[in-house]
Amino acid sequence: MNADTTYAPATGRPEVVTGVLASAFEGDALAVWLFPDPARRAGYQEGFYRSLLEHPGAESYLAGETGASIWLQLGAGESLHQDGATAGPLARLAGLGAALGERHPVDHPHLYLAVMGVAAGFQGRGIGSALLKRRLELADRDGEAAYLEASSPGSRALYLRHGFADLGEPVRFADAPPVFPMWRNAAATR
């Protein structure tokens, strides 16, 4: 990551977080599948990211204005995924969310990395690794386990390098690209 790129909580900057993430995933195979209309994709994505930021346990982080992540503190028994629309432009999102919800661990509290991305044109420079490393250092200090769902083989490889392990087989829903549930114990308990 460039030395002049700051890393900080994104409190009060939701528009920057949602904009970075929409840019990061504009060509992502899963995002394209979820929101097939290219003219509306960024708007739907930003709405989804805003809904994550409204969660009472949400934390968002920025690396300058090129990388962003949204983490959720989830308690035991708490699941993010809910039933949603079964028709219309968000039906795919709701269906995949339900499939992922069946696999999301709920037996103990954990951090959930709901989304992390680096804006188009800035990927491959270590920004995502830096975002991930810094938040995981805090999780290790606090003894918190973490869960995520990698949306591509490339992101799965990144998370494997940072101590995550596959949590069962990939989730397959309809004709969507596979999604990879992953878990990481805090370093103190590994």
C-alpha positions, 0 to 999 in steps of 0.5 A: 500500500502506498505510504500516503494512503491512510487507513482509518474508520470510515465513520461519517463517510458512507458515500465514499465507502459505497462508491469505492465498493461499487467501483470495486465490484462493477465487473465482478462475476458475482455482482454481474450475476446479482445485478445483470442490468449494467445501467442499474448495477452500481445503484443496487450495489450502493443500496445494498452496502448502505443497508449493511452500514445501517446494521447496529454492529457495523464498522467501516474502514477506508484506505484513502479513497481507494479501498473499503471494508464493512465488518459486522459484529454479530452475536451468538444466534444472530444472522444477517441474511433474511428472506427477501423479494422472490421476484423483481430486480433483487430476487437473485440477491435475496435467493443467494442471501438465503442460501448463504444464511443456511451456512453462516455460523450462528453458534457464537459471536464473531466478526463478519466481513460483509464486503471488502474491495478496492476501486477499479484501477487500484487493485493488485497493489496490496490495499486489500491486504492492508485493510484486512491485516489491520482489522484482523490484528484488532480481532486477534488482540480481542480474541474475535473469530471472523467469518466471510464469504469470498466471491471469487477464487482470487479473493478466496486466495487472498483470505487464505493467505490471511489465515482464513480456511474454507468452511465446507464446500462452496455455496452454489445457488442457481447459475451464480458463480460459487461463493466460498464460506471461510472462517478464521479463529483469533490468533490467540485461540488458533 
